[in-house]
Amino acid sequence: MSTEGQLPASQRPDEDPMLSVGRYVASQWNTLPPEHLAAAMRAMEPELRRAHRERMARMELQHDADARRHQERQQQRQHRRYMAGLFGGGALSLAMLGGGVYVAADAWWLATLLCGPSLLAIAKVFVLRRSDPDDMRLVARTARSSTSAASQAQPPPPPV
C-alpha cells in the first residue's frame, strides 16, 4: 500500500525503478487539475533549458577531448613509424658500409656500389624521407662506371 508522499512498495522485480517512480508521479498529477500541470511545466522550462545547455557544453568538451586524444595517438604512431624507419635505415646503411668494407679487397667495384652514392641515397630516403631524381641518376651513373671499370680491369687468370 502506498500513502501520500511515499513510493509504492509493490513493484515488480523486473521493472525499471525509474518507470516505477514515473508511474507514481503521474498518478499523483492525475488527481490535480490540468492548470497545475501547465504551471509546473512552465516553471520547469528554465531548469530544463539550463540542463540542456549544460549537457551540450559537456558534450562539446568531451568532443574536444576526444579530438585531442585522437591527434595525440596519431602523432605517437607517426613518431613510432619515423623512428622505426630511422633505425631500419641506419641498420641498412651500416650493413651496406660493412659489406663494402668487407668486399673491398676482392671486388673494389662492388665496394664502390655499396659505399658510394647508393649508400647516401638510401640514408637520405630513410632519414630525410625524400628522394630526388638526381640521387638515382648519380647512383645509376656510379653503377655503370664501376661495372664497366671492373669488366675492363679483369685480373689475369691464375697460372695452372
C-alpha positions in Angstrom: 0.0 0.0 0.0 1.2 3.4 -0.7 0.4 6.5 1.3 0.7 10.2 0.2 4.3 11.2 -0.3 5.7 7.6 -0.3 6.8 5.5 -3.2 4.8 2.4 -3.9 6.0 -0.6 -2.0 4.8 -3.1 -4.6 6.7 -3.1 -7.8 7.6 -6.0 -10.0 11.2 -7.2 -9.6 11.9 -7.0 -13.3 10.5 -3.4 -13.6 12.8 -0.5 -14.0 12.9 1.7 -10.9 12.7 4.9 -13.0 9.4 3.7 -14.6 8.0 2.9 -11.2 8.8 6.4 -9.9 7.4 7.9 -13.1 4.2 6.0 -12.8 3.9 7.1 -9.2 4.4 10.8 -10.1 2.0 10.5 -12.9 -0.6 9.0 -10.6 -0.2 11.9 -8.2 -0.6 14.5 -11.0 -3.7 12.7 -12.2 -5.5 13.9 -9.1 -4.7 17.6 -9.7 -6.4 19.9 -12.3 -4.6 20.5 -15.6 -3.8 24.1 -14.8 -1.5 22.9 -12.1 0.4 20.7 -14.5 0.7 23.6 -17.0 2.1 25.9 -14.3 4.5 23.2 -13.2 5.7 22.7 -16.8 6.2 26.5 -17.3 8.2 26.6 -14.0 10.4 23.6 -15.1 11.2 25.1 -18.5 14.1 27.3 -17.5 15.6 24.5 -15.5 15.3 22.2 -18.5 16.9 24.8 -20.7 19.8 25.2 -18.3 20.2 21.4 -18.1 20.2 21.2 -21.9 22.9 23.9 -22.2 25.0 22.2 -19.6 24.6 18.8 -21.3 25.6 20.4 -24.7 28.6 22.1 -23.2 29.7 18.8 -21.6 29.3 17.0 -24.9 31.3 19.7 -26.7 34.1 19.4 -24.1 34.0 15.7 -24.5 34.3 16.0 -28.3 37.3 18.3 -27.9 39.0 15.9 -25.5 38.3 13.0 -27.9 39.8 15.0 -30.8 42.9 15.9 -28.7 43.4 12.2 -27.7 43.0 11.2 -31.4 45.5 13.7 -32.5 48.0 12.7 -29.8 47.6 9.0 -30.7 48.1 9.9 -34.4 51.3 11.8 -33.5 52.6 8.9 -31.4 52.0 6.5 -34.3 53.7 8.8 -36.7 56.7 9.2 -34.4 57.0 5.5 -33.9 56.9 4.9 -37.7 59.5 7.6 -38.2 61.8 6.1 -35.6 61.4 2.6 -37.0 62.3 3.9 -40.4 65.3 5.8 -39.0 66.6 2.7 -37.2 65.9 0.5 -40.2 67.7 2.9 -42.5 70.6 3.1 -40.1 70.9 -0.6 -39.9 70.7 -0.9 -43.7 73.3 1.8 -44.1 75.7 0.1 -41.6 75.2 -3.2 -43.3 76.0 -1.7 -46.7 79.0 0.1 -45.3 80.2 -3.1 -43.6 79.6 -5.2 -46.7 81.5 -2.6 -48.8 84.5 -2.7 -46.5 84.4 -6.5 -46.4 84.5 -6.9 -50.1 86.8 -4.0 -50.9 89.9 -6.2 -51.1 88.4 -8.7 -53.5 85.8 -6.7 -55.5 86.5 -3.0 -55.4 83.8 -2.2 -57.9 81.2 -3.8 -55.6 82.6 -1.8 -52.7 82.0 1.4 -54.7 78.4 0.4 -55.3 77.8 -0.4 -51.7 79.6 2.5 -50.1 79.1 5.2 -52.8 76.2 7.3 -53.8 73.8 4.4 -53.2 74.6 4.4 -49.5 73.9 8.2 -49.4 70.7 7.8 -51.4 69.4 5.1 -49.0 70.3 7.1 -46.0 68.6 10.2 -47.4 65.4 8.2 -48.1 65.2 6.8 -44.6 66.5 9.9 -42.6 65.2 12.8 -44.6 62.2 11.0 -46.1 62.7 12.3 -49.6 64.4 11.1 -52.7 65.5 13.4 -55.6 65.8 12.2 -59.2 69.4 13.4 -59.2 70.2 10.9 -56.5 69.0 8.0 -58.6 70.9 9.3 -61.7 74.1 9.6 -59.6 73.6 6.0 -58.3 73.0 4.7 -61.9 76.0 6.6 -63.3 78.2 5.2 -60.5 76.9 1.7 -61.0 77.6 1.9 -64.8 81.1 3.3 -64.3 82.0 0.8 -61.6 80.8 -2.2 -63.6 82.4 -1.0 -66.8 85.7 -0.4 -65.0 85.5 -3.8 -63.4 84.9 -5.5 -66.7 87.9 -3.7 -68.3 90.3 -4.4 -65.4 89.8 -8.2 -65.2 92.7 -9.8 -63.3 94.7 -12.2 -65.3 93.7 -15.9 -64.9 95.8 -17.7 -62.3 98.6 -19.8 -63.6 97.9 -23.5 -63.9 
